[in-house]
Amino acid sequence: MKELGAVVGGHATRFAVRAPQADAVWLCLFADGTETRHVMQRSGPEWEIELPGNLAGARYGYRASGEWSPTRKHWFDPAKLLVDPYAVELDRRFVQNPRLGIYGEDTADIVPRAIVPAPSQPLPTEPPRFARGGLVYELNVRGFTIRHPEVPEHLRGTVAALAHPAVLAHLKKLSVNAVELMPIVAWIDERHLGPLGLVNAWGYNPVAMMALDPGLCPGGVKELRETVAALHAEGIGVLLDVVFNHSGESDTGGGVLSLRGLDNAAYAHASDGTLINDTGCGNTLDFANPAVRRLALDTMRHFVAHCGIDGFRFDLAPIMARGPGFDPAAPIFAEIEADPLLADRVLIAEPWDIGPGGYQLGNFPMHWLEWNDRFRDDVRRFWKGEEGIGVLATRLAGSSDMFGPHQPHSDCRSVNFLAAHDGFTLADVVAYNYRHNEANGENNRDGHGENHSWNNGVEGPSADPHVRAARKADIKAMLGTLFASTGTIMLTAGDEFGRSQQGNNNAYCQDNPIGWVDWTARDIELEDYVAELSAKRHGRLRSFARFPDKVRWLTASGNLMTIADWEHMNGHSFIYDAEPEEGTGEGELRVEICRARQLVDIDFTA
């Protein structure tokens, strides 16, 4: 199979791009303000050209001609400069402009140019630096580092900032096993944001799947690779949040930037030719199309081979298994498992989308992990006083109702979390009854409507010491429950020290103090509490990864619980007790939950 993209080899540089329905394709090179076009030659569904010399560092794009008939699914417009779907670096960020979607309007002055990569040797293949049961720390690169007082100003907001000693020290204090970076590839703002004076701050609107965003990663592949190496040196893995479900070309009112102008069949269409929108973002990439699967696989291979990435979290992951309906035996799963670079990577599904049958928690392959929103909601409802202890016990013990009954020596696939980037921060869960997304410009209609949150008597910030103490007790109770649970756990950056977003539960467009981590306002006592919880858990990592082989549920006095005990547990404590796994050298695990005191106490006995 021919390698796509720009490849320097020997004394020549080869360019190849897929455009099966095009009549002609041109390679466009840019230098000194001048565009030079080269006619490419068809080779089956692809077009290619080889130019003499090492063109590493050159700026380039494509143009393609053919039928312009959006109703017939053809969007060929030679006036549009098109970004290589296989670009790995760009010379500028994407900017939204009406000209991107107007036929005949030239866009060479506003569309980023890809940069020809220099030849490089793949990194040595090493096992992922993460094991099930560990702590995943989700962060937005810019929001996490932009206000860090110890990070030099020129590094703030960039991938390189994650390698700064102050950041590494914080991650080590929390015993973080892997950081999960929200999208760092180049994205474009949604069309409605510009008129509101807002920008996309999260990156879940990519155009080129493997092209690093020049704002977040100005040093390109080298910067990411060196940052990953610095984290690895501290024993911390790196996971990338990837968006393979849609692209920033949006609906039919969107722009012609890359795939739409080269191979619009990459997008899923209904029988009448309209775009399928199982993502809520205007389009859906069609994983029944082998070319789409190849792009996703090649993207993952690139980040593993050239950057050392340990694994991936897949946004709206059911899209990858649609053709059009969800299929637990979809081809992409077997292709990943058969790939020598990808088979051992950490794979985490966000197991829902908005399409038909889109909620698929528990239905991904056995070697995948899955975000467990049932854990989030039920733990919140328990500490709010709306859920019984029996449900909490199920969540603590690995959510067998969602992931199947106990199987000996089977690692738990649940990723347990209390809050994520999408929704209230943990501090806001106990301070707001309702979302407050007024700053998003959508009349507070966006974001989750039901957050299972509470405010302890006052909506928003409070100076009342009793309210503040009650909120902190609730936060500690939920955090203790998280760290006591079976499965992998995830903490979103800042929740360990009380970060607030002022009640905004959809801060995707808040590239400002609402969405940034405020390091000067940290609750150090809460942070130390989380660090202590994490250290205890870290010492028993293997136990928490598995469904307990011989779990026992005990009353506070140590007696085995009966059905009557379960029926009358509200307001009392209970213990779950697990014998150690043979050969681990670990002691007995005992976890006590006491609702009356709103306290979760983790006690490890030798």
Secondary structure, DSSP 8 states (H G I E B T S, - for coil): ----EEEEETTEEEEEEE-TT-SEEEEEEEETTEEEEEE-EEETTEEEEEEES--TT-EEEEEEES-EEGGGTEE--TTS-B--TT-SBBSS-----GGGGSTT---TTTS--EE-------------S--TTSEEEEE-HHHHHTT-TTS-TTTTTSGGGGGSHHHHHHHHHTT-SEEEE---B-B---TTTGGGT---SS---BSSTT-B-TTT-TTHHHHHHHHHHHHHHTT-EEEEEE--S--TT-STTS---SHHHH-GGGB-B-TTS-B--SSSSS--B-TTSHHHHHHHHHHHHHHHHHH---EEEETTGGGGGBSSSB-TT-HHHHHHHH-TTTTTSEEEE--B-SSTT-B-TT-S-TT-EEEEHHHHHHHHHHHHT-S-HHHHHHHHTT-HHHH-S--TT-B--EEEES--SSS--HHHHTT-SS---GGGTSTT-SS-S------TTSSS----HHHHHHHHHHHHHHHHHHHTSSSEEEEETTGGGT---TT-S-GGG--STTTS--GGG--HHHHHHHHHHHHHHHTTHHHHHB--TTEEEEETTS-B--HHHHHT-TTSEEEEEE---TTS----EEEEEETTTTEEEEEE--
